[in-house]
Amino acid sequence: MPSQQLPHLTDAESFRAFRSASSQWLPIALDIARGHSLDVGSPHVFPTGTNLVIELGDRLILKIFPPLLRAQFVSERASLMQLAGRLHLPVPEIAAEGVRDGWPYLVITRLAGTLGSEVWPHLPEDQKERVLRQIGETIASVQRIPLGELAHIEPRWGAFMRQQMQGCRARHTRLGLAPKFLAGLDDLLRDAAQLIPMDAPPVILIGEYIPENFLLACDDGQWSLKGLFDFGDVLAGWRDYDLLGPSAFMAAGRPGRVRSLLEGFGYTKLDFALKRRLMALMLLHRASDLNSHICIEGWQERAADLVELQELIWPG
């Protein structure tokens, strides 16, 4: 492979191998940066994440998307353009964009703050409730923003949900969900078809309001949400879908946290139908893996079926 050319990769496994060998692509990334007259004096490669990502100085980040993940580039670019200036929280701004050897890229501004995943585990309970309320409020704020170009993002909600329903049992069987939970799947999916609106006016769905994708800052002992980033998985669809990430990764079945998230979002009543819909959406989420994602200690033993599990995740 010529030293200044990105390869043609046909599958995710070969891309992951290429991404992990940063010595193969960092010179190309720096060449892209130089082409935009950007500072390349102290680049920092981010070892995790989906795409090729490097920090340029302390102000900018370069994200290079492989052609097989072009949909993520389309989603990220359209989301940043649509959210710009419309949200109370900072999101990255696009400083430059282009294509290199068929690989699209974005240069975006770096936001101030501390990565949520570094702070969240150590926050006292009242601060966790405070942040979850802000996340609920932020989800609602994002969903009030017009769709713009995101109205055309693929997959469309109805088709996406139907596809997820068709593959739901096979997915969770493969991921090792316990038989006692698999046993209730058919009943839940039958309910889901009625509980999840397929044709309601869609809203912007970020898909992953999780600590790895937001920034926090502390002011006078109070932690607050200070920025959002990573919009590669944005969809347009039913609003409740975005409650799943914080429900699974952050609320941990604690009544105060669950209440703070839902009240921030605008829900004052947590009834059986809402819990049932959220449980269905959690199983249908594009990244769904209950064994890895539910942060409630011993939940597999504490719930006998999916109905008990939804009560455990969303108490009250």
Secondary structure as GFF3:
##gff-version 3
##sequence-region A 1 316
A	DSSP	alpha_helix	12	20	.	.	.	ID=ss1
A	DSSP	alpha_helix	22	35	.	.	.	ID=ss2
A	DSSP	beta_strand	44	45	.	.	.	ID=ss3
A	DSSP	beta_strand	52	56	.	.	.	ID=ss4
A	DSSP	beta_strand	60	64	.	.	.	ID=ss5
A	DSSP	three_ten_helix	67	69	.	.	.	ID=ss6
A	DSSP	alpha_helix	70	83	.	.	.	ID=ss7
A	DSSP	beta_strand	94	100	.	.	.	ID=ss8
A	DSSP	beta_strand	103	109	.	.	.	ID=ss9
A	DSSP	beta_strand	114	115	.	.	.	ID=ss10
A	DSSP	alpha_helix	116	119	.	.	.	ID=ss11
A	DSSP	three_ten_helix	120	122	.	.	.	ID=ss12
A	DSSP	alpha_helix	125	143	.	.	.	ID=ss13
A	DSSP	three_ten_helix	148	152	.	.	.	ID=ss14
A	DSSP	alpha_helix	157	174	.	.	.	ID=ss15
A	DSSP	alpha_helix	179	182	.	.	.	ID=ss16
A	DSSP	alpha_helix	185	195	.	.	.	ID=ss17
A	DSSP	beta_strand	203	205	.	.	.	ID=ss18
A	DSSP	three_ten_helix	211	213	.	.	.	ID=ss19
A	DSSP	beta_strand	214	219	.	.	.	ID=ss20
A	DSSP	beta_strand	222	228	.	.	.	ID=ss21
A	DSSP	beta_strand	235	237	.	.	.	ID=ss22
A	DSSP	three_ten_helix	239	243	.	.	.	ID=ss23
A	DSSP	alpha_helix	244	246	.	.	.	ID=ss24
A	DSSP	pi_helix	247	251	.	.	.	ID=ss25
A	DSSP	alpha_helix	255	265	.	.	.	ID=ss26
A	DSSP	alpha_helix	272	284	.	.	.	ID=ss27
A	DSSP	alpha_helix	290	293	.	.	.	ID=ss28
A	DSSP	alpha_helix	299	302	.	.	.	ID=ss29
A	DSSP	alpha_helix	306	313	.	.	.	ID=ss30
###
